[in-house]
Amino acid sequence: MTDAEWRKAHPNKADNGNMRNYATIERLLVLANLENVNALYINKGMPQAERIEELNRLARSQMAGLLSNSSVKRLKALENGEK
């Protein structure tokens, strides 16, 4: 989702900053990694269409891994005051 798409879908939140202000820690981690990987792909001369396809695949894989990781689940439970 682009920033413009997010702003259109969340008009009540768009006035208070950008979508990163409302992202989960998992999404922020994936986004930071994708930004670095994208820079590497650009430096290698990878075409934009190919980069987008690969970055989407990578994002889905990373999110699935983070959301199913038992350590991440325990940290989120602690963050929410659970034991």
N, CA, C and O atoms as a Maestro MAE file, in Angstrom:
{
 s_m_m2io_version
 :::
 2.0.0
}

f_m_ct {
 s_m_title
 :::
 protein
 m_atom[332] {
  # First column is atom index #
  i_m_mmod_type
  r_m_x_coord
  r_m_y_coord
  r_m_z_coord
  i_m_residue_number
  s_m_chain_name
  s_m_pdb_residue_name
  s_m_pdb_atom_name
  i_m_atomic_number
  :::
  1 25 0.851 -1.176 0.000 1 A "MET " " N  " 7
  2 3 0.000 0.000 0.000 1 A "MET " " CA " 6
  3 2 0.897 1.239 0.000 1 A "MET " " C  " 6
  4 15 1.824 1.347 0.803 1 A "MET " " O  " 8
  5 25 0.616 2.148 -0.887 2 A "THR " " N  " 7
  6 3 1.371 3.391 -0.925 2 A "THR " " CA " 6
  7 2 0.856 4.339 0.151 2 A "THR " " C  " 6
  8 15 -0.211 4.130 0.728 2 A "THR " " O  " 8
  9 25 1.637 5.385 0.410 3 A "ASP " " N  " 7
  10 3 1.217 6.371 1.394 3 A "ASP " " CA " 6
  11 2 -0.091 7.031 0.956 3 A "ASP " " C  " 6
  12 15 -0.981 7.250 1.779 3 A "ASP " " O  " 8
  13 25 -0.211 7.344 -0.323 4 A "ALA " " N  " 7
  14 3 -1.438 7.977 -0.834 4 A "ALA " " CA " 6
  15 2 -2.642 7.059 -0.660 4 A "ALA " " C  " 6
  16 15 -3.722 7.519 -0.288 4 A "ALA " " O  " 8
  17 25 -2.467 5.765 -0.926 5 A "GLU " " N  " 7
  18 3 -3.557 4.805 -0.740 5 A "GLU " " CA " 6
  19 2 -3.956 4.717 0.727 5 A "GLU " " C  " 6
  20 15 -5.141 4.638 1.054 5 A "GLU " " O  " 8
  21 25 -2.955 4.730 1.610 6 A "TRP " " N  " 7
  22 3 -3.231 4.659 3.044 6 A "TRP " " CA " 6
  23 2 -4.000 5.894 3.501 6 A "TRP " " C  " 6
  24 15 -4.967 5.783 4.254 6 A "TRP " " O  " 8
  25 25 -3.572 7.069 3.048 7 A "ARG " " N  " 7
  26 3 -4.251 8.311 3.429 7 A "ARG " " CA " 6
  27 2 -5.711 8.320 2.973 7 A "ARG " " C  " 6
  28 15 -6.591 8.798 3.690 7 A "ARG " " O  " 8
  29 25 -5.956 7.790 1.783 8 A "LYS " " N  " 7
  30 3 -7.327 7.742 1.272 8 A "LYS " " CA " 6
  31 2 -8.179 6.766 2.092 8 A "LYS " " C  " 6
  32 15 -9.351 7.031 2.358 8 A "LYS " " O  " 8
  33 25 -7.581 5.637 2.490 9 A "ALA " " N  " 7
  34 3 -8.301 4.617 3.251 9 A "ALA " " CA " 6
  35 2 -8.486 5.006 4.719 9 A "ALA " " C  " 6
  36 15 -9.395 4.504 5.379 9 A "ALA " " O  " 8
  37 25 -7.633 5.895 5.236 10 A "HIS " " N  " 7
  38 3 -7.675 6.292 6.653 10 A "HIS " " CA " 6
  39 2 -7.651 7.815 6.789 10 A "HIS " " C  " 6
  40 15 -6.694 8.364 7.334 10 A "HIS " " O  " 8
  41 25 -8.668 8.496 6.311 11 A "PRO " " N  " 7
  42 3 -8.643 9.965 6.339 11 A "PRO " " CA " 6
  43 2 -8.577 10.558 7.745 11 A "PRO " " C  " 6
  44 15 -8.039 11.650 7.928 11 A "PRO " " O  " 8
  45 25 -9.115 9.854 8.735 12 A "ASN " " N  " 7
  46 3 -9.080 10.356 10.113 12 A "ASN " " CA " 6
  47 2 -7.688 10.282 10.727 12 A "ASN " " C  " 6
  48 15 -7.393 11.026 11.662 12 A "ASN " " O  " 8
  49 25 -6.834 9.410 10.229 13 A "LYS " " N  " 7
  50 3 -5.471 9.277 10.747 13 A "LYS " " CA " 6
  51 2 -4.465 10.039 9.892 13 A "LYS " " C  " 6
  52 15 -3.386 10.388 10.371 13 A "LYS " " O  " 8
  53 25 -4.801 10.297 8.652 14 A "ALA " " N  " 7
  54 3 -3.858 10.908 7.706 14 A "ALA " " CA " 6
  55 2 -3.431 12.304 8.138 14 A "ALA " " C  " 6
  56 15 -2.321 12.728 7.817 14 A "ALA " " O  " 8
  57 25 -4.278 13.024 8.853 15 A "ASP " " N  " 7
  58 3 -3.927 14.378 9.289 15 A "ASP " " CA " 6
  59 2 -2.906 14.388 10.414 15 A "ASP " " C  " 6
  60 15 -2.280 15.416 10.674 15 A "ASP " " O  " 8
  61 25 -2.733 13.255 11.083 16 A "ASN " " N  " 7
  62 3 -1.838 13.176 12.245 16 A "ASN " " CA " 6
  63 2 -0.480 12.573 11.918 16 A "ASN " " C  " 6
  64 15 0.213 12.117 12.827 16 A "ASN " " O  " 8
  65 25 -0.086 12.555 10.681 17 A "GLY " " N  " 7
  66 3 1.213 11.998 10.330 17 A "GLY " " CA " 6
  67 2 1.093 10.987 9.224 17 A "GLY " " C  " 6
  68 15 0.092 10.939 8.510 17 A "GLY " " O  " 8
  69 25 2.123 10.177 9.086 18 A "ASN " " N  " 7
  70 3 2.107 9.196 8.002 18 A "ASN " " CA " 6
  71 2 1.785 7.806 8.527 18 A "ASN " " C  " 6
  72 15 1.664 7.593 9.733 18 A "ASN " " O  " 8
  73 25 1.651 6.874 7.610 19 A "MET " " N  " 7
  74 3 1.220 5.532 7.964 19 A "MET " " CA " 6
  75 2 2.195 4.824 8.902 19 A "MET " " C  " 6
  76 15 1.791 3.923 9.637 19 A "MET " " O  " 8
  77 25 3.445 5.205 8.892 20 A "ARG " " N  " 7
  78 3 4.417 4.565 9.794 20 A "ARG " " CA " 6
  79 2 4.083 4.820 11.258 20 A "ARG " " C  " 6
  80 15 4.422 4.012 12.122 20 A "ARG " " O  " 8
  81 25 3.423 5.932 11.540 21 A "ASN " " N  " 7
  82 3 3.049 6.227 12.923 21 A "ASN " " CA " 6
  83 2 2.038 5.227 13.476 21 A "ASN " " C  " 6
  84 15 1.869 5.120 14.691 21 A "ASN " " O  " 8
  85 25 1.372 4.503 12.595 22 A "TYR " " N  " 7
  86 3 0.326 3.559 13.004 22 A "TYR " " CA " 6
  87 2 0.686 2.110 12.689 22 A "TYR " " C  " 6
  88 15 -0.121 1.210 12.921 22 A "TYR " " O  " 8
  89 25 1.869 1.879 12.171 23 A "ALA " " N  " 7
  90 3 2.285 0.532 11.769 23 A "ALA " " CA " 6
  91 2 2.690 -0.303 12.985 23 A "ALA " " C  " 6
  92 15 3.143 0.224 14.001 23 A "ALA " " O  " 8
  93 25 2.515 -1.601 12.851 24 A "THR " " N  " 7
  94 3 2.973 -2.520 13.898 24 A "THR " " CA " 6
  95 2 4.491 -2.644 13.824 24 A "THR " " C  " 6
  96 15 5.108 -2.273 12.825 24 A "THR " " O  " 8
  97 25 5.073 -3.162 14.876 25 A "ILE " " N  " 7
  98 3 6.522 -3.343 14.894 25 A "ILE " " CA " 6
  99 2 6.957 -4.303 13.784 25 A "ILE " " C  " 6
  100 15 8.023 -4.130 13.195 25 A "ILE " " O  " 8
  101 25 6.135 -5.308 13.502 26 A "GLU " " N  " 7
  102 3 6.475 -6.253 12.437 26 A "GLU " " CA " 6
  103 2 6.525 -5.537 11.084 26 A "GLU " " C  " 6
  104 15 7.443 -5.753 10.293 26 A "GLU " " O  " 8
  105 25 5.551 -4.700 10.831 27 A "ARG " " N  " 7
  106 3 5.529 -3.973 9.555 27 A "ARG " " CA " 6
  107 2 6.694 -3.002 9.447 27 A "ARG " " C  " 6
  108 15 7.277 -2.845 8.374 27 A "ARG " " O  " 8
  109 25 7.034 -2.355 10.546 28 A "LEU " " N  " 7
  110 3 8.170 -1.436 10.521 28 A "LEU " " CA " 6
  111 2 9.482 -2.172 10.257 28 A "LEU " " C  " 6
  112 15 10.340 -1.679 9.525 28 A "LEU " " O  " 8
  113 25 9.634 -3.353 10.854 29 A "LEU " " N  " 7
  114 3 10.842 -4.154 10.609 29 A "LEU " " CA " 6
  115 2 10.941 -4.579 9.150 29 A "LEU " " C  " 6
  116 15 12.002 -4.478 8.534 29 A "LEU " " O  " 8
  117 25 9.838 -5.050 8.612 30 A "VAL " " N  " 7
  118 3 9.821 -5.487 7.214 30 A "VAL " " CA " 6
  119 2 10.087 -4.300 6.296 30 A "VAL " " C  " 6
  120 15 10.860 -4.418 5.344 30 A "VAL " " O  " 8
  121 25 9.464 -3.169 6.566 31 A "LEU " " N  " 7
  122 3 9.654 -1.987 5.735 31 A "LEU " " CA " 6
  123 2 11.110 -1.529 5.739 31 A "LEU " " C  " 6
  124 15 11.662 -1.208 4.687 31 A "LEU " " O  " 8
  125 25 11.725 -1.497 6.902 32 A "ALA " " N  " 7
  126 3 13.133 -1.092 6.985 32 A "ALA " " CA " 6
  127 2 14.017 -2.035 6.168 32 A "ALA " " C  " 6
  128 15 14.926 -1.595 5.463 32 A "ALA " " O  " 8
  129 25 13.744 -3.317 6.269 33 A "ASN " " N  " 7
  130 3 14.531 -4.282 5.513 33 A "ASN " " CA " 6
  131 2 14.293 -4.128 4.007 33 A "ASN " " C  " 6
  132 15 15.235 -4.191 3.218 33 A "ASN " " O  " 8
  133 25 13.037 -3.928 3.615 34 A "LEU " " N  " 7
  134 3 12.727 -3.767 2.191 34 A "LEU " " CA " 6
  135 2 13.390 -2.529 1.602 34 A "LEU " " C  " 6
  136 15 13.824 -2.543 0.450 34 A "LEU " " O  " 8
  137 25 13.469 -1.468 2.382 35 A "GLU " " N  " 7
  138 3 14.146 -0.266 1.897 35 A "GLU " " CA " 6
  139 2 15.617 -0.547 1.602 35 A "GLU " " C  " 6
  140 15 16.156 -0.078 0.599 35 A "GLU " " O  " 8
  141 25 16.257 -1.309 2.474 36 A "ASN " " N  " 7
  142 3 17.663 -1.664 2.262 36 A "ASN " " CA " 6
  143 2 17.836 -2.587 1.063 36 A "ASN " " C  " 6
  144 15 18.736 -2.393 0.246 36 A "ASN " " O  " 8
  145 25 16.982 -3.577 0.964 37 A "VAL " " N  " 7
  146 3 17.065 -4.521 -0.157 37 A "VAL " " CA " 6
  147 2 16.789 -3.802 -1.477 37 A "VAL " " C  " 6
  148 15 17.448 -4.070 -2.482 37 A "VAL " " O  " 8
  149 25 15.813 -2.885 -1.473 38 A "ASN " " N  " 7
  150 3 15.506 -2.128 -2.679 38 A "ASN " " CA " 6
  151 2 16.720 -1.321 -3.135 38 A "ASN " " C  " 6
  152 15 17.018 -1.260 -4.328 38 A "ASN " " O  " 8
  153 25 17.412 -0.710 -2.194 39 A "ALA " " N  " 7
  154 3 18.619 0.055 -2.541 39 A "ALA " " CA " 6
  155 2 19.673 -0.857 -3.176 39 A "ALA " " C  " 6
  156 15 20.336 -0.468 -4.137 39 A "ALA " " O  " 8
  157 25 19.823 -2.064 -2.639 40 A "LEU " " N  " 7
  158 3 20.770 -3.023 -3.230 40 A "LEU " " CA " 6
  159 2 20.362 -3.398 -4.646 40 A "LEU " " C  " 6
  160 15 21.204 -3.468 -5.542 40 A "LEU " " O  " 8
  161 25 19.070 -3.639 -4.849 41 A "TYR " " N  " 7
  162 3 18.572 -3.990 -6.178 41 A "TYR " " CA " 6
  163 2 18.782 -2.848 -7.169 41 A "TYR " " C  " 6
  164 15 19.138 -3.084 -8.324 41 A "TYR " " O  " 8
  165 25 18.565 -1.621 -6.725 42 A "ILE " " N  " 7
  166 3 18.778 -0.462 -7.590 42 A "ILE " " CA " 6
  167 2 20.247 -0.382 -7.997 42 A "ILE " " C  " 6
  168 15 20.565 -0.162 -9.166 42 A "ILE " " O  " 8
  169 25 21.137 -0.562 -7.022 43 A "ASN " " N  " 7
  170 3 22.576 -0.516 -7.315 43 A "ASN " " CA " 6
  171 2 23.007 -1.617 -8.276 43 A "ASN " " C  " 6
  172 15 23.969 -1.451 -9.025 43 A "ASN " " O  " 8
  173 25 22.299 -2.734 -8.253 44 A "LYS " " N  " 7
  174 3 22.601 -3.831 -9.180 44 A "LYS " " CA " 6
  175 2 21.977 -3.609 -10.553 44 A "LYS " " C  " 6
  176 15 22.236 -4.371 -11.485 44 A "LYS " " O  " 8
  177 25 21.159 -2.572 -10.679 45 A "GLY " " N  " 7
  178 3 20.534 -2.269 -11.956 45 A "GLY " " CA " 6
  179 2 19.294 -3.088 -12.258 45 A "GLY " " C  " 6
  180 15 18.904 -3.206 -13.420 45 A "GLY " " O  " 8
  181 25 18.668 -3.655 -11.243 46 A "MET " " N  " 7
  182 3 17.467 -4.464 -11.451 46 A "MET " " CA " 6
  183 2 16.314 -3.564 -11.914 46 A "MET " " C  " 6
  184 15 16.077 -2.514 -11.315 46 A "MET " " O  " 8
  185 25 15.608 -3.953 -12.952 47 A "PRO " " N  " 7
  186 3 14.475 -3.149 -13.436 47 A "PRO " " CA " 6
  187 2 13.390 -2.999 -12.359 47 A "PRO " " C  " 6
  188 15 13.208 -3.878 -11.516 47 A "PRO " " O  " 8
  189 25 12.675 -1.869 -12.407 48 A "GLN " " N  " 7
  190 3 11.680 -1.571 -11.384 48 A "GLN " " CA " 6
  191 2 10.602 -2.647 -11.266 48 A "GLN " " C  " 6
  192 15 10.247 -3.040 -10.155 48 A "GLN " " O  " 8
  193 25 10.084 -3.120 -12.376 49 A "ALA " " N  " 7
  194 3 9.024 -4.142 -12.326 49 A "ALA " " CA " 6
  195 2 9.517 -5.401 -11.627 49 A "ALA " " C  " 6
  196 15 8.783 -6.010 -10.849 49 A "ALA " " O  " 8
  197 25 10.739 -5.788 -11.898 50 A "GLU " " N  " 7
  198 3 11.319 -6.970 -11.259 50 A "GLU " " CA " 6
  199 2 11.543 -6.723 -9.771 50 A "GLU " " C  " 6
  200 15 11.306 -7.607 -8.947 50 A "GLU " " O  " 8
  201 25 12.002 -5.512 -9.427 51 A "ARG " " N  " 7
  202 3 12.209 -5.165 -8.010 51 A "ARG " " CA " 6
  203 2 10.893 -5.239 -7.251 51 A "ARG " " C  " 6
  204 15 10.836 -5.800 -6.157 51 A "ARG " " O  " 8
  205 25 9.835 -4.674 -7.825 52 A "ILE " " N  " 7
  206 3 8.539 -4.662 -7.143 52 A "ILE " " CA " 6
  207 2 8.054 -6.078 -6.892 52 A "ILE " " C  " 6
  208 15 7.584 -6.401 -5.801 52 A "ILE " " O  " 8
  209 25 8.169 -6.911 -7.899 53 A "GLU " " N  " 7
  210 3 7.740 -8.304 -7.751 53 A "GLU " " CA " 6
  211 2 8.535 -9.009 -6.651 53 A "GLU " " C  " 6
  212 15 7.956 -9.686 -5.801 53 A "GLU " " O  " 8
  213 25 9.834 -8.852 -6.667 54 A "GLU " " N  " 7
  214 3 10.686 -9.516 -5.676 54 A "GLU " " CA " 6
  215 2 10.469 -8.941 -4.280 54 A "GLU " " C  " 6
  216 15 10.434 -9.691 -3.305 54 A "GLU " " O  " 8
  217 25 10.322 -7.627 -4.171 55 A "LEU " " N  " 7
  218 3 10.096 -7.004 -2.863 55 A "LEU " " CA " 6
  219 2 8.747 -7.418 -2.279 55 A "LEU " " C  " 6
  220 15 8.639 -7.613 -1.069 55 A "LEU " " O  " 8
  221 25 7.721 -7.557 -3.115 56 A "ASN " " N  " 7
  222 3 6.425 -8.046 -2.632 56 A "ASN " " CA " 6
  223 2 6.541 -9.474 -2.108 56 A "ASN " " C  " 6
  224 15 5.998 -9.802 -1.053 56 A "ASN " " O  " 8
  225 25 7.249 -10.315 -2.847 57 A "ARG " " N  " 7
  226 3 7.446 -11.696 -2.408 57 A "ARG " " CA " 6
  227 2 8.189 -11.722 -1.071 57 A "ARG " " C  " 6
  228 15 7.815 -12.450 -0.152 57 A "ARG " " O  " 8
  229 25 9.234 -10.924 -0.983 58 A "LEU " " N  " 7
  230 3 10.036 -10.857 0.238 58 A "LEU " " CA " 6
  231 2 9.221 -10.332 1.413 58 A "LEU " " C  " 6
  232 15 9.326 -10.855 2.523 58 A "LEU " " O  " 8
  233 25 8.413 -9.307 1.180 59 A "ALA " " N  " 7
  234 3 7.584 -8.735 2.252 59 A "ALA " " CA " 6
  235 2 6.604 -9.761 2.801 59 A "ALA " " C  " 6
  236 15 6.446 -9.895 4.015 59 A "ALA " " O  " 8
  237 25 5.947 -10.483 1.898 60 A "ARG " " N  " 7
  238 3 4.990 -11.510 2.348 60 A "ARG " " CA " 6
  239 2 5.683 -12.609 3.154 60 A "ARG " " C  " 6
  240 15 5.173 -13.060 4.180 60 A "ARG " " O  " 8
  241 25 6.828 -13.020 2.682 61 A "SER " " N  " 7
  242 3 7.583 -14.066 3.373 61 A "SER " " CA " 6
  243 2 8.029 -13.600 4.759 61 A "SER " " C  " 6
  244 15 7.897 -14.332 5.740 61 A "SER " " O  " 8
  245 25 8.556 -12.380 4.831 62 A "GLN " " N  " 7
  246 3 9.028 -11.858 6.120 62 A "GLN " " CA " 6
  247 2 7.867 -11.665 7.102 62 A "GLN " " C  " 6
  248 15 7.988 -11.995 8.282 62 A "GLN " " O  " 8
  249 25 6.747 -11.131 6.614 63 A "MET " " N  " 7
  250 3 5.599 -10.938 7.509 63 A "MET " " CA " 6
  251 2 5.093 -12.272 8.040 63 A "MET " " C  " 6
  252 15 4.786 -12.400 9.225 63 A "MET " " O  " 8
  253 25 5.009 -13.255 7.167 64 A "ALA " " N  " 7
  254 3 4.549 -14.572 7.606 64 A "ALA " " CA " 6
  255 2 5.488 -15.143 8.664 64 A "ALA " " C  " 6
  256 15 5.046 -15.712 9.662 64 A "ALA " " O  " 8
  257 25 6.771 -14.985 8.435 65 A "GLY " " N  " 7
  258 3 7.748 -15.490 9.396 65 A "GLY " " CA " 6
  259 2 7.671 -14.781 10.729 65 A "GLY " " C  " 6
  260 15 7.735 -15.420 11.779 65 A "GLY " " O  " 8
  261 25 7.535 -13.470 10.699 66 A "LEU " " N  " 7
  262 3 7.451 -12.710 11.948 66 A "LEU " " CA " 6
  263 2 6.165 -13.007 12.706 66 A "LEU " " C  " 6
  264 15 6.181 -13.160 13.928 66 A "LEU " " O  " 8
  265 25 5.057 -13.088 11.989 67 A "LEU " " N  " 7
  266 3 3.773 -13.304 12.659 67 A "LEU " " CA " 6
  267 2 3.627 -14.707 13.232 67 A "LEU " " C  " 6
  268 15 2.841 -14.925 14.154 67 A "LEU " " O  " 8
  269 25 4.375 -15.653 12.694 68 A "SER " " N  " 7
  270 3 4.289 -17.022 13.211 68 A "SER " " CA " 6
  271 2 5.415 -17.348 14.191 68 A "SER " " C  " 6
  272 15 5.448 -18.449 14.741 68 A "SER " " O  " 8
  273 25 6.324 -16.427 14.415 69 A "ASN " " N  " 7
  274 3 7.473 -16.662 15.283 69 A "ASN " " CA " 6
  275 2 7.044 -16.636 16.751 69 A "ASN " " C  " 6
  276 15 6.443 -15.664 17.208 69 A "ASN " " O  " 8
  277 25 7.349 -17.687 17.475 70 A "SER " " N  " 7
  278 3 6.912 -17.781 18.868 70 A "SER " " CA " 6
  279 2 7.572 -16.722 19.748 70 A "SER " " C  " 6
  280 15 6.952 -16.250 20.700 70 A "SER " " O  " 8
  281 25 8.791 -16.343 19.459 71 A "SER " " N  " 7
  282 3 9.457 -15.299 20.250 71 A "SER " " CA " 6
  283 2 8.769 -13.952 20.058 71 A "SER " " C  " 6
  284 15 8.592 -13.198 21.016 71 A "SER " " O  " 8
  285 25 8.386 -13.655 18.836 72 A "VAL " " N  " 7
  286 3 7.675 -12.405 18.560 72 A "VAL " " CA " 6
  287 2 6.320 -12.416 19.258 72 A "VAL " " C  " 6
  288 15 5.892 -11.400 19.807 72 A "VAL " " O  " 8
  289 25 5.647 -13.558 19.237 73 A "LYS " " N  " 7
  290 3 4.348 -13.667 19.918 73 A "LYS " " CA " 6
  291 2 4.501 -13.426 21.419 73 A "LYS " " C  " 6
  292 15 3.669 -12.750 22.025 73 A "LYS " " O  " 8
  293 25 5.561 -13.977 22.024 74 A "ARG " " N  " 7
  294 3 5.790 -13.774 23.457 74 A "ARG " " CA " 6
  295 2 6.078 -12.305 23.759 74 A "ARG " " C  " 6
  296 15 5.588 -11.772 24.755 74 A "ARG " " O  " 8
  297 25 6.870 -11.644 22.908 75 A "LEU " " N  " 7
  298 3 7.171 -10.231 23.116 75 A "LEU " " CA " 6
  299 2 5.914 -9.374 23.011 75 A "LEU " " C  " 6
  300 15 5.731 -8.436 23.787 75 A "LEU " " O  " 8
  301 25 5.061 -9.691 22.065 76 A "LYS " " N  " 7
  302 3 3.816 -8.937 21.919 76 A "LYS " " CA " 6
  303 2 2.906 -9.159 23.127 76 A "LYS " " C  " 6
  304 15 2.233 -8.233 23.578 76 A "LYS " " O  " 8
  305 25 2.887 -10.379 23.647 77 A "ALA " " N  " 7
  306 3 2.083 -10.667 24.830 77 A "ALA " " CA " 6
  307 2 2.600 -9.869 26.029 77 A "ALA " " C  " 6
  308 15 1.811 -9.325 26.802 77 A "ALA " " O  " 8
  309 25 3.910 -9.800 26.180 78 A "LEU " " N  " 7
  310 3 4.489 -9.014 27.263 78 A "LEU " " CA " 6
  311 2 4.159 -7.530 27.101 78 A "LEU " " C  " 6
  312 15 3.866 -6.833 28.072 78 A "LEU " " O  " 8
  313 25 4.213 -7.077 25.886 79 A "GLU " " N  " 7
  314 3 3.911 -5.677 25.592 79 A "GLU " " CA " 6
  315 2 2.457 -5.354 25.963 79 A "GLU " " C  " 6
  316 15 2.157 -4.241 26.396 79 A "GLU " " O  " 8
  317 25 1.569 -6.317 25.792 80 A "ASN " " N  " 7
  318 3 0.151 -6.131 26.101 80 A "ASN " " CA " 6
  319 2 -0.172 -6.449 27.557 80 A "ASN " " C  " 6
  320 15 -1.344 -6.461 27.934 80 A "ASN " " O  " 8
  321 25 0.840 -6.707 28.383 81 A "GLY " " N  " 7
  322 3 0.612 -6.966 29.789 81 A "GLY " " CA " 6
  323 2 0.216 -8.381 30.128 81 A "GLY " " C  " 6
  324 15 -0.198 -8.664 31.252 81 A "GLY " " O  " 8
  325 25 0.342 -9.288 29.149 82 A "GLU " " N  " 7
  326 3 0.007 -10.682 29.386 82 A "GLU " " CA " 6
  327 2 1.240 -11.426 29.877 82 A "GLU " " C  " 6
  328 15 2.367 -10.948 29.746 82 A "GLU " " O  " 8
  329 25 1.006 -12.607 30.445 83 A "LYS " " N  " 7
  330 3 2.131 -13.432 30.901 83 A "LYS " " CA " 6
  331 2 2.228 -14.682 30.087 83 A "LYS " " C  " 6
  332 15 3.114 -15.504 30.321 83 A "LYS " " O  " 8
  :::
 }
 m_bond[331] {
  # First column is bond index #
  i_m_from
  i_m_to
  i_m_order
  :::
  1 1 2 1
  2 2 3 1
  3 3 4 2
  4 3 5 1
  5 5 6 1
  6 6 7 1
  7 7 8 2
  8 7 9 1
  9 9 10 1
  10 10 11 1
  11 11 12 2
  12 11 13 1
  13 13 14 1
  14 14 15 1
  15 15 16 2
  16 15 17 1
  17 17 18 1
  18 18 19 1
  19 19 20 2
  20 19 21 1
  21 21 22 1
  22 22 23 1
  23 23 24 2
  24 23 25 1
  25 25 26 1
  26 26 27 1
  27 27 28 2
  28 27 29 1
  29 29 30 1
  30 30 31 1
  31 31 32 2
  32 31 33 1
  33 33 34 1
  34 34 35 1
  35 35 36 2
  36 35 37 1
  37 37 38 1
  38 38 39 1
  39 39 40 2
  40 39 41 1
  41 41 42 1
  42 42 43 1
  43 43 44 2
  44 43 45 1
  45 45 46 1
  46 46 47 1
  47 47 48 2
  48 47 49 1
  49 49 50 1
  50 50 51 1
  51 51 52 2
  52 51 53 1
  53 53 54 1
  54 54 55 1
  55 55 56 2
  56 55 57 1
  57 57 58 1
  58 58 59 1
  59 59 60 2
  60 59 61 1
  61 61 62 1
  62 62 63 1
  63 63 64 2
  64 63 65 1
  65 65 66 1
  66 66 67 1
  67 67 68 2
  68 67 69 1
  69 69 70 1
  70 70 71 1
  71 71 72 2
  72 71 73 1
  73 73 74 1
  74 74 75 1
  75 75 76 2
  76 75 77 1
  77 77 78 1
  78 78 79 1
  79 79 80 2
  80 79 81 1
  81 81 82 1
  82 82 83 1
  83 83 84 2
  84 83 85 1
  85 85 86 1
  86 86 87 1
  87 87 88 2
  88 87 89 1
  89 89 90 1
  90 90 91 1
  91 91 92 2
  92 91 93 1
  93 93 94 1
  94 94 95 1
  95 95 96 2
  96 95 97 1
  97 97 98 1
  98 98 99 1
  99 99 100 2
  100 99 101 1
  101 101 102 1
  102 102 103 1
  103 103 104 2
  104 103 105 1
  105 105 106 1
  106 106 107 1
  107 107 108 2
  108 107 109 1
  109 109 110 1
  110 110 111 1
  111 111 112 2
  112 111 113 1
  113 113 114 1
  114 114 115 1
  115 115 116 2
  116 115 117 1
  117 117 118 1
  118 118 119 1
  119 119 120 2
  120 119 121 1
  121 121 122 1
  122 122 123 1
  123 123 124 2
  124 123 125 1
  125 125 126 1
  126 126 127 1
  127 127 128 2
  128 127 129 1
  129 129 130 1
  130 130 131 1
  131 131 132 2
  132 131 133 1
  133 133 134 1
  134 134 135 1
  135 135 136 2
  136 135 137 1
  137 137 138 1
  138 138 139 1
  139 139 140 2
  140 139 141 1
  141 141 142 1
  142 142 143 1
  143 143 144 2
  144 143 145 1
  145 145 146 1
  146 146 147 1
  147 147 148 2
  148 147 149 1
  149 149 150 1
  150 150 151 1
  151 151 152 2
  152 151 153 1
  153 153 154 1
  154 154 155 1
  155 155 156 2
  156 155 157 1
  157 157 158 1
  158 158 159 1
  159 159 160 2
  160 159 161 1
  161 161 162 1
  162 162 163 1
  163 163 164 2
  164 163 165 1
  165 165 166 1
  166 166 167 1
  167 167 168 2
  168 167 169 1
  169 169 170 1
  170 170 171 1
  171 171 172 2
  172 171 173 1
  173 173 174 1
  174 174 175 1
  175 175 176 2
  176 175 177 1
  177 177 178 1
  178 178 179 1
  179 179 180 2
  180 179 181 1
  181 181 182 1
  182 182 183 1
  183 183 184 2
  184 183 185 1
  185 185 186 1
  186 186 187 1
  187 187 188 2
  188 187 189 1
  189 189 190 1
  190 190 191 1
  191 191 192 2
  192 191 193 1
  193 193 194 1
  194 194 195 1
  195 195 196 2
  196 195 197 1
  197 197 198 1
  198 198 199 1
  199 199 200 2
  200 199 201 1
  201 201 202 1
  202 202 203 1
  203 203 204 2
  204 203 205 1
  205 205 206 1
  206 206 207 1
  207 207 208 2
  208 207 209 1
  209 209 210 1
  210 210 211 1
  211 211 212 2
  212 211 213 1
  213 213 214 1
  214 214 215 1
  215 215 216 2
  216 215 217 1
  217 217 218 1
  218 218 219 1
  219 219 220 2
  220 219 221 1
  221 221 222 1
  222 222 223 1
  223 223 224 2
  224 223 225 1
  225 225 226 1
  226 226 227 1
  227 227 228 2
  228 227 229 1
  229 229 230 1
  230 230 231 1
  231 231 232 2
  232 231 233 1
  233 233 234 1
  234 234 235 1
  235 235 236 2
  236 235 237 1
  237 237 238 1
  238 238 239 1
  239 239 240 2
  240 239 241 1
  241 241 242 1
  242 242 243 1
  243 243 244 2
  244 243 245 1
  245 245 246 1
  246 246 247 1
  247 247 248 2
  248 247 249 1
  249 249 250 1
  250 250 251 1
  251 251 252 2
  252 251 253 1
  253 253 254 1
  254 254 255 1
  255 255 256 2
  256 255 257 1
  257 257 258 1
  258 258 259 1
  259 259 260 2
  260 259 261 1
  261 261 262 1
  262 262 263 1
  263 263 264 2
  264 263 265 1
  265 265 266 1
  266 266 267 1
  267 267 268 2
  268 267 269 1
  269 269 270 1
  270 270 271 1
  271 271 272 2
  272 271 273 1
  273 273 274 1
  274 274 275 1
  275 275 276 2
  276 275 277 1
  277 277 278 1
  278 278 279 1
  279 279 280 2
  280 279 281 1
  281 281 282 1
  282 282 283 1
  283 283 284 2
  284 283 285 1
  285 285 286 1
  286 286 287 1
  287 287 288 2
  288 287 289 1
  289 289 290 1
  290 290 291 1
  291 291 292 2
  292 291 293 1
  293 293 294 1
  294 294 295 1
  295 295 296 2
  296 295 297 1
  297 297 298 1
  298 298 299 1
  299 299 300 2
  300 299 301 1
  301 301 302 1
  302 302 303 1
  303 303 304 2
  304 303 305 1
  305 305 306 1
  306 306 307 1
  307 307 308 2
  308 307 309 1
  309 309 310 1
  310 310 311 1
  311 311 312 2
  312 311 313 1
  313 313 314 1
  314 314 315 1
  315 315 316 2
  316 315 317 1
  317 317 318 1
  318 318 319 1
  319 319 320 2
  320 319 321 1
  321 321 322 1
  322 322 323 1
  323 323 324 2
  324 323 325 1
  325 325 326 1
  326 326 327 1
  327 327 328 2
  328 327 329 1
  329 329 330 1
  330 330 331 1
  331 331 332 2
  :::
 }
}
